[in-house]
Amino acid sequence: MIYQGKALTAKYLEDGIAELCFDLEGDSVNKFNRVTLQELGEATTALAEEAGLKGVLVTSGKSVFIVGADITEFTELFKLPDAELRGWAQQANDVFNAFEDLPVPTVVAINGVALGGGFEMCLACDYRVMSTAAIVGLPEVKLGINPGFGGTVRLPRVIGCDNAMLWVATGNQQKPDAALKDGGVDAVVAPELLKEASLDLLKSTIAGEFDYKARRVEKTTPVKLNDIERMMSFTTGKAMVAQQAGRHMPAPLTAAKSMERNAGLNRAEAIEVEIDHFIKLVRTPQSAALVGLFLSEQAVSKAARGFAKAGGDVKQAAVLGAGIMGGGIAYQSAYKGTPILMKDIAEAGIELGMKEAGKLLAKRVSRGRMTADKMSAVLNSIRPSLSYDGFDKADVIVEAVVENPKVKRAVLAETEKHIRKDAVLASNTSTISITHLAEALERPENFCGMHFFNPVHAMPLVEVIRGEKTSESTVAKVVKYALQMGKTPIVVNDCPGFYVNRVLFPYFAGFDMLIRDGADFRKVDKVMEGFGMPMGPAYLMDVVGIDTGYHAAEVMADGFPDRMRHDFTGISQMMFEAKRYGQKNGIGFYRYEEDKKGKPKKCEDDTALEMAAKAKQASVELSDDDIQARMMIPMCIETVRCIDEGILRDPADADMGLVMGIGFPVFRGGALRYIDQMGAKAFCEMADRYADLGPLYQPTASLRAMAANGETFFK
């Protein structure tokens, strides 16, 4: 044994050839935490002192290679003063450099996920052999930072500046064929051949068949481009990166600039440049939000897995209602491997549901993501029916009929008679009380909400709603089914609108009040898109369906009349009464025409502008900041109320729910992190400037207490 640690070991495999194996003790994955970094330095020193060493094979003792840095640990490092953070980053790079400078050739066997610091370790090796089951990449920009262990230095010198900018600026994971094509790895082999092939390459290099020293020279000296070539490459590349990243995400362009500046330098100087840019990005609010969101996502996933442990596998599912929503649920279930029955009362509904599933599958085939045989198999696992035949074998049955409490109660009560006593019933309602719907059932403990977002295949969130009598085993079963479907479930306690819709409708109320006070809805859309929302509120209403929104708003007004019932006729109500429902009938705030691909194209509509003029009751001077504040304050305060009332488990669920449910801008981290970044005191002061707009704009007592005590939602 050359070296034995808690994160890695080094020992001889055979004469002169050592294996450096990453295998982090007490963890299911390898990651670069402080222990791993320290031990890599110690193991490298030990290897360098071995007189008989001829070569090093780098491997993993786990199913992954190295998933990246331990973000939970490094967030504390990010709080250090610049000088201390620089010292840590330089120390980490010294470790990688020392490994790269070992006096013998090195080959890495990439058996699984090698991302971020994990792939930077691979880049420090002379040769890289990749399993067909592995993925590699540098996804740091998705956390608002750029690589910090030499990634922006080594990658351009390995795969060229153009490819490196694409890899780093997108942060995308690279599959084996793409990684090999670009030169990120030297060979791709089947998993069972990986170690043998890597060892063969190492032996060939030791024998002098490959010049590993020449490779090192390339990685430690300036990029082989003259000044004009370098200028052309980076000028074009930066323009593309800036256009794709947008003004809210500085990390991609900053990473490209880091590569541009370090391209003409030697390794030591280039790494100094990388560290400069790394520290700059660590200090941005976007980085804080994105790192926080990453940690929230981990917390939400961990909680879901915890719920699901008691759920048991769902081997057969069923869905009631075969429209667009039912067809989407059926597609998602079948595509992810859970067979599903799809029932409707009319043949036309069945045809619509199957058409929806078929359309989604055909799209995957046309894009090369699925074979025709696989498509047939998935379609065959969706069994359409006009009766309850086979429902006695279903473990979970999802009701997805029209959003009407009387209809839903009748359908649920009837369905309960045709299913097993231990089967779970779930309603895909977006606003109707689960406790109220359960009153129609003999086994309310086996019933809960399972709120999907439209379109089902694209939206990752599922709200699992616990009614007053819902059992823990029912919640567990539905959470497990959501996970089987590839969704991210959050468990929500019952209330009007549950969580996402409950906080979305105060946002829409803010919009109605803006139009009442003289704002142009087109400008409001533009300002909120500038804030980072995927679409402005008027356009969003059109996409959701103004009729759907109006009925949901009525539910919310009944549930929270003190703050969600208007004392004026808003533009949304006027649109509904004029039967302008949005995209579904081609007319709403905007007019919709089909483009060349058959998709609805948004156009301005004179009648909508005239209606907005009639809805105007005042002429308030409104800046862009006013518009953003008046839209965001009600949503944020309602989110705080949901935490106060125990509707949600914790702030992580709240922010992830908004990001995944309505597309809240990731670089802001969610409503609660938005408050944190502004500071509760500053947020309350902002809200107080609009207090005359009513209860939606008045902070809760808990938020004022946080402001007084300097507290935050996230520590």
Residue pairs with C-beta under 8 A, 6 or more apart in sequence:
1 9
1 10
1 11
2 10
2 11
2 12
2 18
2 43
2 46
2 47
2 50
3 9
3 10
3 11
3 39
3 42
3 43
3 46
3 47
5 35
5 39
5 42
5 43
6 24
6 25
6 35
6 39
7 22
7 23
7 24
7 25
7 30
7 33
7 35
7 36
7 39
7 40
8 20
8 21
8 22
8 23
8 24
8 36
8 39
8 40
8 43
9 20
9 21
9 23
9 43
10 18
10 19
10 20
10 21
10 43
10 46
10 47
10 56
11 18
11 19
11 21
12 18
12 19
13 19
13 57
13 199
15 52
15 54
16 52
16 53
16 54
16 55
16 206
17 54
17 55
17 56
17 57
17 199
17 202
17 203
17 206
18 47
18 50
18 53
18 55
18 56
18 57
19 56
19 57
19 58
19 59
20 43
20 47
20 56
20 57
20 58
20 59
21 58
21 59
21 60
21 61
22 30
22 36
22 58
22 59
22 60
22 61
22 62
22 65
22 66
23 30
23 60
23 61
23 62
24 30
24 31
24 33
24 35
24 36
24 62
28 62
29 62
29 64
29 66
29 67
29 113
30 36
30 60
30 61
30 62
30 64
30 65
30 66
30 67
30 118
31 66
31 67
31 68
31 69
31 70
31 117
31 118
32 66
32 68
32 69
32 70
32 116
32 117
32 118
32 121
32 149
33 69
33 70
33 73
34 70
34 73
36 70
37 92
37 95
40 95
40 99
40 121
41 94
41 95
41 98
44 95
44 98
44 99
44 102
45 98
47 53
47 56
47 102
48 98
48 102
48 103
53 103
53 104
54 104
54 206
55 104
55 105
55 106
55 107
55 202
55 203
55 205
55 206
56 102
56 104
56 105
56 106
56 107
56 202
57 106
57 107
57 108
57 109
57 195
57 198
57 199
57 202
58 106
58 107
58 108
58 109
58 121
58 122
58 125
59 108
59 109
59 111
59 195
59 198
60 66
60 109
60 111
60 112
62 112
63 111
63 112
64 111
64 112
64 113
64 114
64 118
65 108
65 110
65 111
65 112
65 113
65 114
65 118
65 122
65 134
66 113
66 114
66 115
66 117
66 118
66 121
67 113
67 115
67 116
67 118
68 115
68 116
68 117
68 118
68 139
69 116
69 117
71 143
71 291
71 294
71 295
72 295
72 298
75 291
75 295
77 85
77 88
78 85
78 282
78 287
78 291
80 88
82 279
85 279
85 282
86 275
86 279
89 148
89 275
89 278
89 279
90 271
90 275
92 148
92 149
93 148
93 149
93 150
93 271
93 275
96 120
96 121
96 124
96 149
96 150
97 124
97 150
97 267
97 271
99 106
99 121
99 124
99 125
100 106
100 124
100 125
100 216
100 219
100 220
101 216
104 206
105 126
105 127
105 202
105 205
105 206
105 210
105 212
106 124
106 125
106 126
106 127
106 202
106 212
107 125
107 126
107 127
107 128
107 129
107 198
107 199
107 201
107 202
107 205
108 121
108 122
108 125
108 127
108 128
108 129
108 198
109 129
109 131
109 194
109 195
109 197
109 198
110 122
110 128
110 129
110 130
110 131
110 134
110 136
110 185
110 194
111 131
111 133
111 134
111 191
111 194
112 131
112 133
112 134
112 135
113 134
113 135
114 121
114 122
114 134
114 135
114 136
114 137
115 135
115 136
115 137
115 138
115 139
115 173
116 137
116 138
116 139
116 140
116 147
116 151
117 148
117 149
119 136
119 137
119 138
119 151
120 138
120 147
120 149
120 150
120 151
120 154
121 149
122 128
122 136
122 185
123 150
123 151
123 154
123 155
123 158
123 219
124 150
124 154
126 205
126 212
126 215
126 216
127 186
127 201
127 202
127 205
127 210
127 212
127 215
128 184
128 185
128 186
128 187
129 185
129 186
129 187
129 188
129 189
129 194
129 197
129 198
129 201
130 136
130 176
130 179
130 180
130 185
130 187
130 188
130 189
131 176
131 188
131 189
131 190
131 191
131 194
132 176
132 188
132 189
132 190
132 191
133 191
134 176
135 173
135 174
135 175
135 176
136 173
136 174
136 179
136 184
136 185
137 167
137 171
137 172
137 173
137 174
138 147
138 151
138 155
138 167
138 168
138 171
139 171
139 172
139 173
140 146
140 147
140 148
140 151
140 168
140 171
140 251
140 255
141 168
141 169
141 170
141 171
141 249
141 251
141 252
141 255
142 171
142 290
142 294
143 251
143 287
143 290
143 291
143 294
144 249
144 250
144 251
144 281
144 284
144 286
144 287
144 288
144 289
144 290
144 291
144 667
145 251
145 278
145 281
145 282
145 287
145 291
146 152
146 168
146 251
146 254
146 255
146 258
146 274
146 277
146 278
146 281
147 155
147 168
147 255
147 274
147 278
148 274
148 275
148 278
150 267
150 271
150 274
151 168
151 274
152 164
152 168
152 255
152 258
152 259
152 262
152 274
152 277
153 219
153 262
153 267
153 270
153 271
153 274
154 219
155 164
155 167
155 168
155 184
155 259
156 164
156 165
156 223
156 259
156 263
157 218
157 219
157 221
157 223
158 164
158 183
158 184
158 218
158 219
159 167
159 182
159 183
159 184
160 182
160 183
161 223
161 225
161 230
161 233
161 234
161 237
161 259
161 263
162 233
162 237
163 182
163 183
163 184
164 259
165 234
165 237
165 238
165 241
165 256
165 259
166 237
167 174
167 182
167 184
168 252
168 255
168 256
168 259
169 237
169 241
169 244
169 245
169 252
169 253
169 255
169 256
170 244
170 252
171 252
174 182
174 184
176 185
176 188
177 188
179 185
179 188
180 186
180 187
180 188
186 201
187 197
187 201
189 197
201 210
204 210
205 212
218 224
219 267
220 266
220 267
221 266
221 267
222 263
222 264
222 265
222 266
223 230
223 263
223 264
225 233
225 263
227 264
230 260
230 263
230 264
234 256
234 259
234 260
234 263
237 256
238 253
238 256
238 257
238 260
241 252
241 253
241 256
242 252
242 253
244 252
245 251
245 252
245 253
248 286
248 532
248 665
248 667
249 286
249 667
250 281
250 284
250 286
251 281
251 284
251 286
251 287
254 277
254 280
254 281
255 277
257 277
258 273
258 274
258 276
258 277
261 273
262 269
262 270
262 271
262 273
262 274
263 270
265 273
281 287
285 677
286 667
288 669
288 673
288 677
289 666
289 667
289 668
289 669
289 670
289 673
289 677
290 666
290 667
290 669
292 655
292 669
292 673
292 714
293 655
293 656
293 659
293 666
293 669
293 670
293 673
295 652
296 651
296 652
296 655
296 656
296 669
296 670
297 488
297 656
299 650
299 652
300 488
300 490
300 652
300 653
300 656
301 488
303 490
303 491
303 649
303 653
304 479
304 482
304 483
304 488
304 489
304 490
305 483
307 475
307 476
307 479
307 480
307 489
307 491
308 476
308 479
308 480
308 483
309 476
310 472
310 473
310 476
311 473
311 476
311 477
311 478
311 479
311 480
311 481
312 395
312 476
312 477
312 480
313 395
313 480
313 484
314 338
314 395
314 396
314 477
314 480
314 481
314 484
315 338
315 339
315 395
316 338
316 339
316 340
316 341
316 393
316 394
316 395
317 333
317 338
317 339
317 340
317 341
317 394
317 395
317 396
317 397
317 398
317 481
318 340
318 341
318 342
318 343
318 390
318 391
318 394
318 396
318 397
318 398
319 326
319 329
319 330
319 333
319 340
319 341
319 342
319 343
319 397
319 398
319 399
319 400
320 326
320 343
320 344
320 397
320 398
320 399
320 400
320 401
320 411
320 415
321 343
321 344
321 349
321 399
321 400
321 401
321 402
321 411
322 330
322 342
322 343
322 344
322 349
322 350
322 352
322 353
322 354
322 384
323 344
323 349
323 352
323 353
323 356
323 400
324 352
324 353
324 356
324 454
325 400
325 428
325 452
325 454
325 456
326 342
326 344
326 349
326 353
326 400
327 342
327 352
327 353
327 354
327 355
327 356
327 357
328 356
328 357
328 360
328 452
328 454
328 455
328 456
328 457
329 340
329 398
329 400
329 428
329 452
329 456
330 340
330 342
330 353
330 357
330 382
331 356
331 357
331 360
331 361
331 378
331 382
331 456
331 457
332 456
332 457
332 485
332 486
332 487
333 339
333 340
333 484
333 485
334 340
334 357
334 378
334 379
334 381
334 382
335 360
335 361
335 378
335 457
336 484
336 485
336 486
337 484
338 481
338 484
338 485
339 381
339 382
339 383
340 381
340 382
340 383
341 383
341 385
341 390
341 391
341 394
342 350
342 353
342 354
342 382
342 383
342 384
342 385
343 384
343 385
343 386
343 387
343 388
343 391
344 350
344 353
344 384
344 386
345 386
346 386
347 386
350 384
350 385
350 386
353 384
354 379
354 382
354 384
357 379
357 382
358 379
360 457
361 370
361 375
361 378
361 379
362 375
364 370
364 375
365 371
365 372
365 375
370 378
383 390
388 415
388 418
391 397
391 415
391 418
391 419
392 418
392 419
392 420
393 420
394 419
394 420
394 423
395 423
395 424
395 477
395 481
396 423
396 424
396 426
396 477
396 478
396 481
397 415
397 419
397 423
397 424
397 425
397 426
398 426
398 427
398 428
398 450
399 408
399 411
399 412
399 415
399 425
399 426
399 427
399 428
400 428
400 452
401 407
401 408
401 411
402 408
403 429
403 430
403 431
403 432
403 548
403 551
403 552
405 432
405 436
405 437
408 427
408 429
408 432
408 437
409 437
409 439
409 440
410 440
412 425
412 427
412 437
412 440
412 441
412 447
413 440
413 441
415 425
416 425
416 441
416 442
416 443
419 425
421 443
421 446
422 446
423 446
424 446
424 447
424 448
424 474
424 477
424 478
425 441
425 446
425 447
426 447
426 448
426 449
426 450
426 478
427 434
427 437
427 447
427 448
427 449
427 450
428 449
428 450
428 451
428 452
429 437
429 449
429 451
430 451
430 497
430 498
430 501
430 548
430 552
431 496
431 497
431 498
431 501
431 551
431 552
431 555
431 556
432 555
433 467
433 494
433 495
433 496
434 447
434 448
434 449
434 465
434 466
434 467
434 470
434 494
435 467
435 468
435 469
435 494
437 447
437 467
438 444
438 447
438 467
438 468
438 469
438 470
441 447
444 467
444 469
444 470
445 469
445 470
445 471
445 474
446 471
446 474
447 467
447 469
447 470
447 474
448 464
448 465
448 466
448 467
448 470
448 474
448 475
448 478
449 463
449 464
449 465
449 466
449 467
449 492
449 494
449 498
450 462
450 463
450 464
450 465
450 478
450 481
450 482
451 462
451 463
451 464
451 465
451 498
451 500
452 459
452 462
452 487
453 459
453 461
453 462
453 500
453 661
454 544
459 660
459 661
460 487
460 488
460 660
461 487
461 488
461 489
461 490
461 500
461 656
461 657
461 660
461 661
462 482
462 485
462 487
462 488
462 489
462 490
463 489
463 490
463 492
463 498
463 499
463 500
463 657
463 661
464 475
464 478
464 479
464 482
464 489
464 490
464 491
464 492
465 492
465 493
465 494
465 498
466 475
466 491
466 492
466 493
466 494
467 494
468 494
475 491
478 489
479 489
479 491
482 488
482 489
483 489
488 656
488 660
490 499
490 648
490 649
490 653
490 656
490 657
491 649
491 653
492 498
492 499
492 647
492 648
492 653
493 645
493 646
493 647
493 648
495 502
495 559
495 642
495 645
495 647
496 502
496 555
496 556
496 558
496 559
496 560
497 503
497 504
497 505
497 552
497 555
497 556
497 559
498 647
499 642
499 647
499 648
499 653
499 654
499 657
500 657
500 658
500 661
500 662
501 552
501 556
502 556
502 638
502 642
502 647
503 635
503 638
503 639
503 642
503 658
503 671
504 635
504 662
505 552
505 553
505 556
505 564
506 563
506 564
506 634
506 635
506 637
506 638
506 696
507 537
507 631
507 632
507 634
507 635
508 537
508 541
508 549
508 553
508 572
509 564
509 566
509 570
509 634
509 696
510 630
510 631
510 632
510 633
510 634
510 635
510 696
511 521
511 524
511 537
511 538
511 571
511 572
511 631
512 566
512 570
512 571
512 572
513 570
513 630
513 693
514 524
514 622
514 627
514 630
514 631
515 521
515 524
515 570
515 571
515 612
515 615
515 616
516 568
516 570
516 571
516 615
516 616
516 617
516 618
517 616
517 617
517 618
517 619
517 620
517 622
518 616
518 618
518 619
518 620
518 622
519 620
519 622
519 627
520 612
521 536
521 537
521 538
521 571
521 589
521 608
521 612
522 538
522 604
523 627
524 536
524 537
524 538
524 627
524 631
525 535
525 536
525 537
525 538
525 539
526 536
527 536
527 624
527 627
527 628
528 536
528 537
528 627
528 628
528 631
529 535
529 536
530 624
531 628
531 631
531 632
531 665
532 664
532 665
532 667
532 668
533 540
533 663
533 664
533 665
534 663
535 543
535 663
537 631
538 588
538 589
538 590
539 589
539 590
539 602
541 549
541 572
541 575
541 582
541 588
541 589
542 582
542 583
542 588
542 589
542 590
542 592
542 602
543 582
543 583
544 582
545 581
545 582
545 583
545 584
546 572
546 575
546 576
546 580
546 581
546 582
546 588
547 576
547 581
547 584
549 572
549 576
550 572
550 573
550 576
553 564
553 572
556 564
557 564
557 565
557 566
562 695
563 694
563 695
563 696
564 696
566 573
568 617
569 615
570 615
571 611
571 612
571 615
574 611
574 614
574 615
575 581
575 588
575 589
575 608
575 611
578 611
579 585
580 587
580 588
580 589
580 608
581 587
581 588
582 588
582 589
582 592
583 592
583 600
586 592
586 593
586 600
587 605
587 608
588 608
589 605
589 608
590 602
590 603
590 604
590 605
590 608
591 602
591 603
591 604
591 605
591 608
592 600
592 601
592 602
592 603
593 600
593 601
593 603
594 600
594 601
595 601
622 630
629 686
629 689
629 690
630 690
630 693
630 697
632 671
632 674
633 683
633 686
633 687
633 690
633 696
633 697
634 696
634 697
635 671
636 671
636 672
636 674
636 675
636 683
637 687
637 696
637 697
637 698
637 699
637 700
637 703
638 696
639 654
639 658
639 671
639 672
640 672
640 675
640 699
640 700
640 702
640 703
641 700
642 648
642 654
643 650
643 651
643 654
643 672
643 702
643 713
644 700
644 702
648 654
648 657
651 672
651 713
651 714
654 670
654 671
654 672
655 664
655 669
655 670
655 671
655 672
655 673
656 670
658 664
658 670
658 671
659 666
659 669
659 670
664 670
664 671
668 674
668 677
669 676
669 677
672 713
672 714
673 713
673 714
675 683
675 703
675 713
676 712
676 713
676 714
678 686
679 707
680 703
680 706
680 707
680 710
680 711
680 712
681 707
681 708
681 710
683 699
683 703
683 707
684 699
684 703
684 704
684 707
687 697
687 698
687 699
688 699
690 697
691 697
691 698
699 707
705 711
706 712
706 713
